[in-house]
Amino acid sequence: MRHLLVTSSLLALIAQAAAAQTAPPAGPPAEGASLTTAVEQAGQPPADDIVVTGSRLRQTADTTPAPVLSLGTVQLERDGTDNLATTLRELGPIGVGFSDRNSQNLYAGAGLNLIDLRRLGYERTLVLVNGRRQVPGDLGSNAVDLNTIPAPLVERVEIVTGGTSAVYGADAVSGVVNVILKKDFEGLEVRGRGGVTSRGDGQSYGVTVTGGTHFADNRGSIEVNGFYDYVDGVRASQRSYASNLLGTINNPAIAAGATPSATVPYVITSKPIGYTGPNQAGVIDFRPFGINQVYVVTPGGTSIRPYNFGAAGDLGGIVIGGDGATFQQYDNLSLPIERFGGSLNLGYKLSDAVQFFAEARITDTRVKTRWQPAADFEYGTVAISVANPYVPPLLAGAVAPFSPIFPFQRIYEDFGRRGSNSDRLSQQYTAGFDGSLGRFKWEVFGGYGQTDLNTHLIGGRNQDRFLDSINVILLNGQPACASATARANGCQPLNVFNPAATPAGIAYSSVQDDYHARQQLAMGGADITGDLFTLPAGPVGGVLGIEARRNTTGSFPSTATQGCREQLLCEQPSRGSVGVKEAYTEIRVPLLKDVPFAKELSIQGAARVSDYTIGGTNWTWNAGGTYAPTSWLRIRGERSRAVRAPNASELFSPASQTFTNLTDPCSADQLALGSATRTTNCRALGAPNGFVASTGSKAVYNSGNRNLVPEKADTWTIGLTLTPAFAKGLRITADYYDINLKQAIQPTDPSTVLLECTDTAVTPATNPYCQAITRGADFNIASVATGYLNVGRLETRGIDLALDYTFPLHLFGTPAHVNLNGQATYLDRLRVFTDANNAATEFKEEGYLPNPRWQGIATMTYATSRLEVTLRTRFLDDTKILTGELVQSPQPSNLFDLPTTGAKIYEDISVAYDLTRHANLRVNVSNIFDNAPPQRGSSGFAIFQGRDRGDIYPNLGTTFSAVLTYKL
């Protein structure tokens, strides 16, 4: 009967994810691991014959100078999910990244699961499978979509939290996530899973079948796997705490004349919050024309009435109640994801010294997303003639005396919600030979991967056809499109006051479209490793290797999509590739062993030279060592230089149009909320006195930059491990990290562009950020141009802590053991300089959402030969609800009435039991006490929904899952 692996809970003050072990392990667990799974227990070769992530030398994790986190199979099972990314994102060193909860507004990227190690961006995290690169899932970047690696296939995950470019090449600036898949499997295993939330929604289910056998007198082995799983999406409207119209608004008391103070904040949290501008009924706003009249269309579109601005009136485009528009009903707490695919591993010993191997993996991931319907945001208000026969008589009579046309805006729910149905097919193939040559081991391999994205876009609206359809006249007594040319092309009139009454008009401008993209990775390499010679303290190990790879990406939008008039994805076709040839070496030298004051002392280093097709030649290196003055104390440290070459998207992407809600810092209600330079700069830009910015989405044009150069990062890691003899089974680790990234490739966020224009001391006439903003005749923002520049600098530092203690405990005469495990991460510094040479651009992010100072997980596991019970506590520190602030221009301390999220604690339980020698049942309950995300709202993201930057908080409430595994 197999033993149940153990991992555990203790300390809600140190939190971060746990890992597994059976009784006290025969060999030491992974050195410095926040997750301490013994490699031997994961079914791997003995500890003296493995390659631990962070080095290509064959050594134990104890001897590596870099901290290695290890996450075992059972920890994935305890989380009750088939998605690897769900478990990894709970680890302290890992930031929000992309998930099925914060990518809902992306057409081509919906549902991606991308890991952001050390919060430096997912594009700086290198994801490997079995130590090799994988084809990217995020088209245009090098980021691997973890949807393509189902958790049931995973043996363990090893994470190195520091620059390792010298070992693995570019993109490993913040570290490496190495997913090691199960292999050498013999027999048959069937695994079924099902889950549901406490509300009866969010259903999930899946099945995985794995079989393996040896053949040819055990010279060959083959493992085949097939899987299918599905997770149903959950809408915000299915949770009262996620659709309660919570939001923030400028304090009405200040608008009425009160002076801001500690008790009178600038912004208050309230509900129901709505937005002026287009709503679901239709709005006619004459204020931009100097006439203080606003109307709303009554149900059925036959009349109008004065617009109700609610309890507080119009405060910067936001109202409390009244006729304000609401959008929460369109939001999703999670997206439906369906996956199926399989893998094959083949090995064959050609001789005692040479083995052939081949690996293949195919995953098809299908994601649906739906969000806001088409609306008069992107292209602004439309002009309606008073002669239009659909115009309510009351409105025509009010407007006709002074204008033949009037402005109109609406959210067109009758067109259906916009969204996409995406199908990502990922294929990865690798083959090669490995073997031994005397005391050396060698490997030669080649690989090819391809990701194809086919996205069907729905719910769009062709703006030109729409404008023709709303320009209506009476023709032969019947409403008709005014343009004869449009009528000849099939134009049907649309009643904007009651679109449902004219379905033909809806159909005329409704759009569905298709978008295609492809990413390819070709790679090859060879290396040789072994003991070069032996010193008194032990053998000197070395590695020598070469690699070559080429990433190619292409996007193929339709002609209509390229026209940017569909209220869907707007993008031009693109194609580009980046290639590199590399050579690397690594060496480990033992200096002392079993002498006074030095149980062990060794040094280790690596170097790599990389020749990029774009970016030239770059050197990376690392140097470090380990020192054990006694058998119970080990100290490690490493200094490294890492690089990240610009990816194809950053280099080649053409100007593509998106839309996003932006807060104009020059709006009268925002002037007091910025730096001392904001008012002066806004006046210099031409902002009129009393200017109030329009609300709604603004066009953003993002493009690549072929002049980018690789970014460079310098990293320090220093750590220690304590295994005191007085407490056998106790292990305590602490690791400090410090990463300084220069020449950072920064995507100039549109909100940052606005703030850099108004809140720095650079005059607008010479400020390049101001030149990136286009304003209309009424001074409202028309568009913002963004792109990529090598101007930034990123800095982060912090500490990872871990405690793991396993001891025997006999209850009721049954042999058992208990494991207490706690991991925590303290984020001391996270700074972004949009201009590395300008201190005024320093942006502080530590302690701001989604980057808490402290977070972690504590677990406690009780296990017998057949039963395992694990209790887990996850802790997230209190954070400010802003995403950060300029250090030299901090926000007022009384900006918000509820400025922080409050600390959050989530409790889980997992119970596993061996039903028979072949069958095991595991039941998981996550978020036992049904804790909701913090009930805070602010501009740009909805914390109370647990999505966007609030993605660090579980947002579905209590969930249940069960896994039944049968193995022969």
N, C-alpha and C positions, 0 to 999 in steps of 0.2 A: 504494500500500500504506500502510495507516495506521501511524503510529508508536506503538510501545508506550510507555506512560507509565512514569515512573520514580520510585522513592522508595526508600529505603534504610537501612543499618544501621551503627551505630557506637555506642560508649559504652554498656556495660551499666549504667553508673552513672547515666545520666540517662534514663530510659525514659519513653515515652508514645506515641502512635500516629503513623504516618507518612503522607505523602501524596505526590502524584505530580506529575512534570513530565517533559517530553521534554527535549531539549537546552536550554541556558540560555534561559529564557523571554524573549519579546520585551518583555513588561511585567513589573513586579515582582510577586511572589507576594503573598498576603494578608498585610497588615501584622500583626505580632504573632502570627502563627498558630503554634500548636503543630503544626498540620498545614498545610503551605504549598503549596497547589495554586493555580497561576495560574488566574484566572478565565477568561482567554482560552482556555487549553487545555481547559477543561471545555466548550467549545463555546458560551460565552456571548458577548454583545455585547462590543465593545471596552471597555477598562477605564475610559474616560472617560464611559461611558454606561450604568453599571450602578447598581443599588441594593444596597449591601452591608448585611448584617444588622447591626443596632445603630443604623441611621439610615435614614430614609426619603428622605434627600437622595441625588441621583444623584452619586456620587463614587467614588473608588477607596478600597480598604481602607487605603491609606497615609494618607489624610487623616482617617480616623475616630479620635476620641480613645479609643474603647473597643477592647479587644483582641478580635480576631476569629480564631477557629480555623476552618480549612477542611479538609474531608475529601472527597477525590475518588473518582470511580467505581472507579478501579483499586484503591485501597486496600480498598474493599469486596470486590472480586473476590479480592484476595490473602488475605483472611481465610477464604475458602472457605465462606461462608454466604450464604443468601438473606435472613437476618434482620438488619435494620439495627441493632437493639438490641445484638446480640452484639458488633459492632465498636465501637459507641459506648461500651459499658461498660468497655472496656479503656483508655479515655482517663483521664489523671490527674485532670482536673477533675470526673469523673463518679463518683458513689458506686454502691452496690449497687442501690438501687431495687427493682423487682420483675422477676422473670424466670421462665422455665419451670423454674428450679432451686430457687427459694425460695418459690414460691407453691403448693406441692403440697398443703398442708393447707387451702387455701381452696376452698370449694365454688363460689362465684360468681366468684371472682377468679383461679382456677387458670389459669396460662399467660400472664397479663398481662405485657407488656413495657413497663415504665414507667421513665423516665430520671430520675435524681436528680442534678442538677447542683450542684456545690459541697457535696454532702452535707447539704443543708438540707431535704431531703424532696422527693419527686417532685411533690407538689402545689404547690411553689414554682418549678417549672421550666416555662416556657411553650414548648410545641412548636407550631411553625407549619409549614404546607406552602405553598410558593410565597409566603411572607410573610403568609399569612392563617391565622386560627384554624381548628381542626378540631374535629369533634364528639368529646367525650371517650370513652375506652374504659373507664376506671375509673368505674363508675356512681356518681354522687353527687359526684364530684370533677371537676376540669377537666383531669385528666391524660389525655394522648393515648396510646393503645395503639399502640406502634410495629409490632405485628403487622399493622396495617392499611396499612403502607407497605412493600411488598416492596423489598428492596435493588435488584433489577434495574431498577426504575422510577426510581431516584435518579440525578440528574446530579451533585449534590454536597450536602454538609451544611455549613452555617455555624453556628458556635456563638459566642455572645457571653457571656462569663463575668463578668457584673456586672449590677446592677439596670438594667433598661431599660423600666420601666413607663411612663415619659413617652413612649416611642416606640410601645410595643405594648400598653399597658394592664396591668391587674392580672395577677397570677400570674407575672410576670417578675422576681421578687425575686432569684433567684440567677442568672438569665440566660435566654437564648433559644436553642432549638435549631430552626433553620430548615432544613427539608428541601426542596430544590429539585429538582423532577421534570424528567425529560427532556421536551423539546417541540421543535417545529419539525423533527420527524424526517421524513425522506423516504426511502422504500425499505421493505425488509422485513428484519427481524432475528429469528432464531430462536436461542434460548439454552437449552441443556440442561445440567443439573447432576446429579451423583451423588456420594455420600459414604458412608463407613463408618469405624468405629473399627478399631483394630488387633486387637480381640477379635472382630470380625465382627458387632458389634451397632451400634445407633444409626444404622441405615441412613437415608439421606436422598436425595431425588431431587426434581427439579422441571423444569418447562419454562416458558419465557416467550416469547411471540410478540408482536412490535411491528411495526406497519405505519403508514406515513404517506404523504401525498401532498398536492400543491397542486392547486387547481382554480380555475376562473373567471379564467383568465389570471393565475394566481398571486395573486389577491386573497384567496383562501381557502386554508386549510390544515386538515387533519384528521389526528389521530394516534389510533390505537386499539391497546390493549394487552390481552392476556389472559394469565393466569398460573395455574399450579398448582404447589404444592410440599408436601412431606411430610417430617417429621423424626420418626423413631421414638424413643420414650422408652427410657430405660435405668434398670433397677432397681438399687438398692444391692447386692442380692445377686449382681449380675453382675460385681462388682469385689471382690476379696479385701480391698483396702485400705479399702473403704467399708462392709464388713459383717463386720468382725473383732471386734465386740463391745467396741471400745475405749470407755473412759469414765473418769470420775473418781470418786473415793471418798474420804471422810474417812480420814485416815491411821490404819491399825490400830495403829501404834506409839503414837500419842497416846492412842487409846482404851485401850491397855494400860498407860498411865501415863507414857509418855515426855514430856519437856518440848519444846514447839515451839521450833525453832531453825533456823538456816540449813541444817542438814543433816537436820532433821526437819520437813518442811513440813506444813501443815495438811491439804492435799489432794494425793493422788497419782494418777498416771495408771496404769491397769491394764486388764486384760482376762482373762476375759470378765466384763463388768459387767452385772448384772441389777438389777431393782427388786422390792422386796417389794410386796405388794398383789396385785391380780389377775394371774394368769398364764394360760398357755394350757391348763393342766391343771385348775385350780380350787383355791382356797385357803380354808381355814377357820381364821380367826385369832381366838382368844379373848382376846388380850392387852388389847384395849380394855375388856374386862369384868373385868379384874383376875385372869385365869387365864393363866398363862404356858404356853400350849399353842398350837401352830400345826401344822396338818396340810395335806397336799397330796393330791389325788385321784390314784390310780394309773391307768394307761392302761386304757381300757374302762369306767371309772367304777364298778367293783365293790368297791373297797376304798380305804383311805387309809393313809398312812404319815406319820411326823413330817416336817415341812418341813426341808429341808436349806438352811441359811443360808450355805453355802460356806466358803471359807477364812478370811474375816475376820469372819463373823457379820453381824448387821444393824447397819450404821453409817448412821444417818439415813435408813433406807429403801432403802439400796443395799447390794448384796452382790457378792462376787467368786465367780462360779460358782454352784454349788448350783441351787436351784429358782427363782432370780430370773427375773422376766419380761424378755423381750427384745423390742425393737421395730424393730431395724434392718432386719429382713427385710421390713418394710412400707414402707420409705423408697424414694424415687425420686431418682436423680441428675439426670434430666431427664424432662420430660413429652412425650408424643407430641402434635405440633401439625400440623394439616392446614389449608392455606389455599388458597383459589381466589378469583378475581375478575378485575376488569379496570378499565380507565380509558379515558376519551375526552377529547380536547382538540380544541376547535374554535375557529378564528379566521377572521374575515372583515372585510376592509377595506370599509366602507361608502363611504368617501371617503379622500382622502389624509390627512385630519385626524381621522377617526373609525374605530375598529375595534370590532367586537363579538367577545367571547370567551365561551366556556363550558367548564367543566371538570366532569367527573363521575368518581367513583371508588367502586367497590363492592368490599368485601372480606368474605369469610366465613371466620372462623377457628374451627376445632373443636379442642377440647382435652379430653383424658381425664385424670382423676387418681384414684388409688386410694391409700388409706392405712389406718390401723388399723381393725380390726373393732370392732363395738360391744363394750363392756366395762362392768364395774361400777365405772367411774370417776365418770362424771358424776353419777349418782344414788346412789353409795355402795354399800355391801354390801347384799345382800338377805337376808331372813329365811327360812330353810327349816325346816319342821316336821319333827320326828323321826318323825312318823307318815307322812311322804311315802314312798310305796312304792319310790321310786328311791334313797332314802338307803342307802348301803352299811351293812350290818348292824353292822360294827365301829364305824362312826361313831355310829349310833343308840344302840348300847350304851354308848358313852363319854359321850354327851351327856344321855341320858334321865334319869339320876339327879339332875341339877341344873338342867335347863332343858328346856322343851318345844320350843324353837326354837334355832337357832344361825346365826351370820353366815356368808355365803358370797359369794365374789367370783371372777370368771373373765373371761378374754378369749375371746369367742365366735367363734372362727375359722369355725365351721360356718355362721354367718350370712353369711359372705363379707365382703370388705373394703368399708368405706364409701368413697364417692367421688362423682364427678359426671361427666357427659358434657355439656360446655358448647358451645353454638353461639352465636357473636357475629357478628351481621351489621351491618357498618358501612357507611353510605352518606353520601357527601359531594357536594353539588352547589353550584356557584358559577357565576354569569354576570354579565356587565356590559359596560361600554363604556369604552374609553380612547382617548386621542388627544392632539393638541397644539393649543395656542391661542397662536399667536405663539411666544414663547420659553418658554412654560409647557407642562407635560405634566399631564394630569388623568386621573382614573379614578373611575368610579362602579360599585359592585358590590353584589350581594346573594347570600346563600348560606343553605343549609339542610343540616343533617346530622342523622343519626339512628343510634343504636346500639341494637340489640335483643339482649338476652341471654335465651336459652332454655336452662335447665339442668335436666337430669334427674338427680335425686339417687337413689343406690342404696345398699344395704347398711345401711339404718337399722333401728331397732328401736323399736316403739311400747312405751313403758315400762309403760303401764297394762295392755295386753294381755299383755305379758311377765310382769308380776306375777301376773296371773290364771293364766297357763299353768304357772307354777312352783309354785303352790299346789295340790298334787295329793293326791287321796285315792283309796282303792280304792272303786269303785262297780260292784256286780255282779261283783266279782272282777277288774275291769280298772282300770288307772290312768285317772283322769278329773279334770278341773278341779273344784275344790271348790265354786266359786260356781255356783249354778244359773242365775243371770242370765248369767254368762259362757258357760256351756254352751249356753244358748239362743241366744247370739250366735255360736256356732261355735267356742268355745274348745277347743283341743287341748292335752293335757298335754305339757310339755317336761321332759326329763330333763337337768337342768343338769350332772350328773356325766358324761354321755355324750350330748351333744345330737344327734350323728349318728344315734343309735338312735331318735330321735323326729322325723323330718323334718316331720311334720304340725305338731308344736309349734313348729318353727322357722318354718314358713310362716305360722302364725297371727299372730305378732307382727312378722314381717319387713315392712319398709316400703320402698317406692319413692315418690318424690314429684317434683313439678315446681315450678320457681321461674322467675318471669319478671320482667324489669326493662327499662326503656327510658330512654335519655338523648337529649335533643334540643337542638340549637343552631340558633337563627335569628339571622342577622346581616346587617348592611348598612353601607355606608360610602361616603365620597367624599373625595378629596383632590386638591390641585393643588400642583405643585412646579415650581420653575424659578429662574432668575436674576432677582433683584429689580432690581439695578443693579450697576454695575462700579466697583470701587475700583482704585487703582494696582496693588495686589497681586493683583487678580483679581475675578471676579464674586462677589456676595453671594447665596448660595442660600437659599431658604426653602421651607417646606412649611406648608400649612394643611389640616386635615382634620376630619371628623366620623365617628363610629362609633356604632352601637347594636347590642346583642346581648342575647339572653335564653337562659339555660341552664335547661332543665326536666328533672327526673328523677322517676322513679316506680318503685317496686318492688311486685311483686304476688305475695307468697308465698301458698301454699295455706292453707286454713283449718287443716289439720292441722299445717303448719309453724308457724303462729302459736300453736298450743297448746303448743309447746316440750316435747313429750314423745316425740320421735321419734329422738333421738340423731342427728339430722341438723341442718341449718341451722335456727336458731330466730330468726325475725324477724317484726316487725309490718309491715303495709303502710305505705308512705310516699309522699308526693308533695310537691314544692316547686319553686320556680323563683326565680332571681335574675336581674334585668335591670339594664342599665346604659346610660346615654347619655353620650357623651364628645365632647369637642372637644380638638384638640391642634394644636401648632405647633412648628416647628423652624427653626433658622437657623444658617447657617455664614458667618463673616466672615473673609476673608483680610486680615491686617494688614500683613505684610511678605513680600517675595519678591525673591530674588536681590540682597540687600544685604549689606554686611559683617556677619559673625556671624549672619546669618539667611538661610539658603537659602529658608526658608519659616516663617511664623508665622501660625497661624489659631486662632480660637476658635469654639466651637460650643455650642449649647444647645437644649433642648427643654422644653416644658411641656405638661401635660395636666390637664384638669379632668374628673372622673368623678362622675356622679350615680347612685348605686346605689339599687335599690328597697329593699334592706336594707343599712344601713351609711352612708347619707347621702352627702354630697359630700366628695370628697377631691382634693387637688392632688398631682401628682407632677412631678418636674423632673430635669433633669441639666444640667451645665455642664462644659465641658472644652475641650481644645485640643491642637494638635500644634505642635511646634517642631523645626525642622531647622537646627541651626547650620551644618552642612556637608552635602555631598551623601551622606556615608557614615554619618551619625548622625541619628536621628530620635527625639524624646522625645514621649510622649503622656500625658495624664492626664484623669481625669474624676471628678466628684463627682455622686452621684445620690441622689434620694429615690424609693424604690419602695414600692408597696403591694400587698397581696394581700387581696382581699375574701373573707370566709368562703364556702365552697362549700355546695351544697345538702345534702350529707351532714353537714357540720359543723353546719349550722343545723337541719335538719329530721328527721334520722334518729331514729326511735323507739328505745326500749330494745330492743336485740337481744342475744341470748344466744350466747356462744361458750364454749369450754372450752380451757384451757391449763394446762400444767404450771407450778406456782409453787413456789418455795422459801420456806418460812415462816421469816422471820428470828427468830421467837420460839422456834423449835425448839432444844432444848438443844445440838445439834451446831452451831448457827449463831450462838449468842450471842457467841462470841469473835471472830467474823469481821466484826463491824460496828463502829460508832462507840462511843464511851464511853457514849452515852445508851441504847444498844439494850437492855441488860439492865433498866435502870430503867424504861424505857417499856413493855417487855413485862410486867413485874410490874404496872405500873399498869393495863395492859389486862386483867390477870387470868390471865396464864400461870402454870399450876401448876409447882412445882418438878419438874425432871426431865422436863418436857413434851417428847415426841418427836412431831413433826407427821406426819400421814399423808401418803403420797405419792399421786401421781395427779393427774388433771386437776381443775381448779376452775372453777366457773362464773364468767364475766365478763359483766357487763351494760354495754353501751356505748350512749350516746345523744347526740343533738345538743343544741345550745344556741342558741335564737333570740336571745339577748342578745349574741352575739359582735359585735365590731367589726373593721374591717380592721386587719391588722398593717402595720407600717411598718418599712422598712429603709433605712439609710444606708450607701452603698457608696463606697469609694475604689478607683480603679484607676490605677496609674502604671506606665508601661512604656517600653522603648526598643528600637530596632532598629539593628543595626550591619551595614553592607554595605561592608566595607573595600575600597578600590580595589586594594590589593596582592593580593587573592585574589578575582578575578572569579568570581561564582557562589556566594560564601559569604554566608550570612545568619545572624545571631545575634539572638535576641530574648529579652527578659526582661520579665515582667509581674507586678507585685505587686497583690494584691487584699485588701480588708478590708471585711467585711460585718457590720453590727450590726443585728440584727432585734429590734424591740421590739413589745410587745403580741402576742407570738407565740401563735398558736392551737395549743395543745398537746393532743394526745390523751393523756390520762393513762394511760400504760402501767400495767398491773396490778402488775408487778414494782416499778415506780417508786413506785406508791401504797404498797406495803408498806414500802419503804425510807424514804420520806418520813414515814411514820408512826412508825417505830422509831428512825431514825438521825439525827434532828434534835433540836434543843433544845426544840422546841415540845411542851408536855405533851399527852398523848393526849386529854384531856378537851376541849381547845380546837383540836385539830389536825383540819382538815377531811378530810385524807387518812385518818385513823383512822376517821372516821365513814363512809367509803366501804367499809369492810371489815365483812362480817358473819361472825361466828363461831358455831359450834354449841355445844351444851352441853358437849362434850368439848374445847372451845377450838380445834378445828380450823377452818380457813378454810372457810366455806360458799360465799361469793361475794364478788366485788369489783366495785364500781360504778365505771365509768370514763366519761369524757365529754370535752368540749372546753371549754377555758377560755382567756381572753386574759391569762394570768398569766405566760407565759414570756418568755425572752429567748434568742436564739441569736447566737453570735459565731463568726466564722471568718476566718482570714487565711492567706495563703501566697504562693508564688511559682511561676509557670510559666516554664520555660526551654525554648528550642528552638534547634537548630542545623541548618542545611541547607546543603549544599555540593555543587554539581554541577560536574564538570570532564570534559573529553574524555580518552579513553584508547584508544589504538590497539594492539590485540593481533592478531598473526598477519595484519597487513595489513588488518584489518577496522575501519572507523570505529565507534567506540562511545563511550559516556559512562558515568560512574559518579556516583551520587548517594549521599551520606552524610547521614543525617538522624537526629537524636536529640531527643527531647522528654522533659522531666521535670517533675513537680509536687512541690513541697515543701509539706507541710501543717504550718504553724507553730502553728495554734490552731483548735480546734473545741470549743466549749463550749456546754452547754445548761443554762439556769437554769429549773427548773420553776416557780420563783417569782422574778420579776425583781427583787423587793425584798428577797430573802433570800439573802445570800451563802452560807449554809450549803447551798443547793440547787444550787450550781455543780457541774456534772458534766463531767469532762474526758474527751474522746473521741479527741483526736489521739494517734496512736501505739498505739491500741487497735483490735482487730478490729471492723469491717472498714475501718479508716481509717489505713493506713500513713503514716508521715511522708514517705517518698520512694517514688515509683513512676514508671515511665516505660517507653518503648519506644525502641529504637535499631535502625535498619535500614540495610542497604547493598544497593544495586541496581546491577547491571551490565546495560547494554542496548545492543543493536545495532538495526538497522532491523527485524529479525524476531524477535529473541530478547530476553527479559528474565528475569533471575534475581535474586530478592530473598531475602536472609537477614534474619531479624528476631529480636531478643532483647527479651523483656519482663522487667522487674525489679520485684519487690514487696518492700519493706523488711520487716524483722523487726517484728512487732507483738505486743503483749500479748494473751493469749487472752480476757481480759475485754472487754466492750464499752465499758468506761470505769469511772470511779470518782469518788465525791464528793471534791472537792479538800480540804475541811476534815475529811473522814473517810476517809482512804485505807485501802485494804486492806493487811493485813500483807505485808511484802516477801517473806515465806516462805509465802505462801498456797498456791502450786502448786509441785509438783516440776518441772514443765515449763511455766513461766509465759509463754513466748513461742512464736511460730509458727516462727521462723527465717526468714531471707531466702529468697526463691524466685526462680528464673530459668527461663524457658520459651523454647525455641527453635523457630522456624518457618522454613519455606522455601516459596517460591512460584516456579514456572517457567512462563513463557508463551512460546508460539511461534506465529508466523503460518504456518499450514500452506499456505495459498494466499492470493491477493488477497482472498478473501472469508471464509476460515475461520481461526479462532484457537483454540488449545487451551491451557488453563491447568491446571496440576496443583499442588495445595497439600498440604503435610504440616504439621500443627500439633502442637506439643508433641513434637518429634522424639524426645526422650530419655525419653518416657513418664513424666514426673514426676508423682507423685501429690500431692494436697493435703497440707498439714502433718498429721502423725499426732498430732493433739491432740484431746482431747474435753473438753467442759465442759458444765455444766448449761445447757440452753436452746437449744443449737445444736451441730451436729456438724461441726467444722472438718475432720475427716478425710474427710468425704463431699463437701466442696466445695459445700455447700448452706446455706441459711439465711444467716447473716452470713459464712459461709465461701465465699459465692458469688464472691468476688474470685478464687478459685483454680479453674483448669480441673479438672474432675473426671472426665473420660472417658478420660484417657490420650491416646495418639497417635491422631490422626484423619487420614484421607485424603479428598481431594475432587478432582474434576475438572470443569471447565466447558468446553463446546464451544460456540462462538459462530459463527454463519454469517450473513453480512450481504450483502444485494444492494442 
